[in-house]
Amino acid sequence: MIRFAQRAGKRAGIAAGLTSLLVPAALVLGAAPAQAASCNVTTGPHQKQVEKFLGRTVDGRQSSADCKAIQDFQRKHGITPTMGYAGPLTWRTMNTMIQQKAAGTNPNKDRKCPTNKGRIACVDLTRQLSWIQDGSRLKYGPVPVRTGKDGTETRTGLK
């Protein structure tokens, strides 16, 4: 599902795209990162996917080296606490990065976002990505976004 919005001017289009960016508050405010927790020895529900993403041996069991690699990823991407657990937030972050890479320079290859409306901001609710395009030319993105939740779903269509 793709949501798109037509914008009157260049600044409005860029502003719409920039407001859809996810930037951890700690990075924006320059806050110090949370203290790293000791390594978690529990195998998380997404252990195999996380091991594969990190280029580790995929055995589905948490090792000390796995934990340290996961902690490094969590620290780098502002995921707290950094306990080295292959949980839903860590995997969701990795999966969004996979989707962003797969979209490459043509996030609209399925042509669900219109190309005859001028400059518009598009949001792909399935892949959780957003980009700005002018006609069929990509101007910015794709970047990860976080859209609505149960009870406050993101509306679809032209806005």
C-alpha positions in Angstrom: 0.0 0.0 0.0 1.5 3.4 -1.0 0.4 6.8 0.3 1.3 9.9 -1.6 0.8 13.7 -1.2 1.0 16.4 -3.8 2.9 19.5 -2.7 2.8 23.0 -4.2 6.4 23.9 -4.1 9.9 22.5 -3.8 10.3 23.5 -0.1 7.0 21.9 0.9 7.9 18.6 -0.9 11.3 18.5 0.8 9.8 19.4 4.1 7.3 16.6 3.8 10.0 14.1 3.1 12.2 15.3 5.9 9.4 15.2 8.5 8.9 11.5 7.6 12.5 10.7 8.6 13.2 8.7 11.7 16.1 10.1 13.7 16.6 9.0 17.3 16.2 11.9 19.7 19.5 11.1 21.3 21.3 11.7 18.0 19.5 15.0 17.4 20.0 16.3 20.9 23.5 15.0 21.2 22.7 13.1 24.3 25.1 10.5 25.5 24.2 6.9 24.6 22.8 4.7 27.4 25.2 2.5 29.2 25.7 -0.9 27.6 24.1 -3.7 29.4 26.0 -6.9 30.0 25.6 -9.5 27.3 22.3 -11.4 27.2 22.8 -15.2 27.0 19.1 -15.8 26.1 18.4 -16.7 22.4 16.0 -14.1 21.0 13.0 -14.9 18.8 14.8 -13.5 15.7 18.2 -15.0 16.4 18.7 -16.7 13.0 17.6 -13.6 11.0 19.9 -11.4 13.1 22.8 -13.8 12.7 22.3 -13.9 8.9 22.1 -10.1 8.7 25.3 -9.6 10.7 27.2 -12.3 8.7 27.6 -14.6 11.6 27.3 -18.4 11.7 23.5 -19.1 11.5 22.8 -21.6 14.2 20.0 -20.0 16.1 21.9 -20.1 19.4 23.2 -17.0 21.2 27.0 -17.0 21.7 29.1 -14.4 23.4 30.4 -13.3 20.0 26.8 -13.0 18.7 25.8 -11.0 21.7 28.7 -8.5 21.2 27.9 -8.2 17.5 24.3 -7.5 18.2 25.2 -5.0 20.9 27.5 -3.1 18.5 24.6 -2.9 16.0 22.2 -1.8 18.7 24.6 0.9 19.9 25.3 2.1 16.3 21.6 2.4 15.5 20.3 3.9 18.8 18.5 0.8 20.0 18.2 0.7 23.8 18.9 -1.1 25.9 22.0 -2.5 24.2 21.8 -5.9 25.7 22.6 -8.0 22.7 19.2 -9.7 22.5 17.8 -10.6 19.0 14.4 -9.2 19.7 11.7 -7.6 17.6 13.0 -4.0 17.6 16.5 -5.1 16.5 15.2 -7.3 13.8 12.6 -4.7 12.6 15.5 -2.2 12.3 17.6 -4.7 10.3 14.6 -5.7 8.1 13.9 -2.0 7.3 17.5 -1.6 6.2 17.1 -4.7 3.9 13.9 -3.1 2.4 15.7 0.2 1.9 18.6 -1.4 0.1 16.3 -3.5 -2.0 14.4 -0.4 -3.1 17.6 1.2 -4.3 17.2 4.1 -6.6 13.8 3.0 -7.9 11.5 2.6 -4.9 8.5 3.1 -7.2 9.3 0.3 -9.7 5.8 -1.1 -9.2 4.4 2.3 -10.2 1.9 2.5 -7.3 2.9 6.1 -6.6 1.7 8.4 -9.4 4.3 9.9 -11.8 2.0 12.5 -13.4 1.4 14.7 -10.3 4.7 16.7 -10.2 6.7 16.6 -7.0 5.2 14.4 -4.4 6.1 12.6 -1.2 5.3 8.8 -1.3 5.0 6.5 1.6 5.0 2.7 1.2 3.2 1.3 4.2 4.2 -2.3 3.4 7.9 -1.7 3.2 7.8 1.3 5.7 9.7 3.5 3.3 9.2 7.1 2.1 10.7 9.1 -0.8 10.2 12.2 -2.8 9.9 12.1 -6.6 9.4 14.6 -9.3 7.4 12.9 -12.0 9.2 9.6 -12.3 12.6 10.9 -11.1 13.7 10.1 -7.5 14.6 13.3 -5.7 15.2 12.1 -2.2 15.2 8.7 -0.4 14.1 6.1 0.1 14.2 6.5 3.9 12.7 4.4 6.6 9.5 5.7 8.3 7.2 4.5 11.1 3.5 4.8 10.2 0.3 4.4 12.2 -0.7 1.6 14.6 -3.9 -0.2 15.5 -6.5 2.5 16.2 -4.5 5.3 14.5 -3.9 3.7 11.1 -2.2 5.8 8.4 -4.8 7.0 5.9 -4.2 6.0 2.3 -4.7 7.9 -0.9 -3.9 11.4 -2.2 -3.6 14.0 0.5 
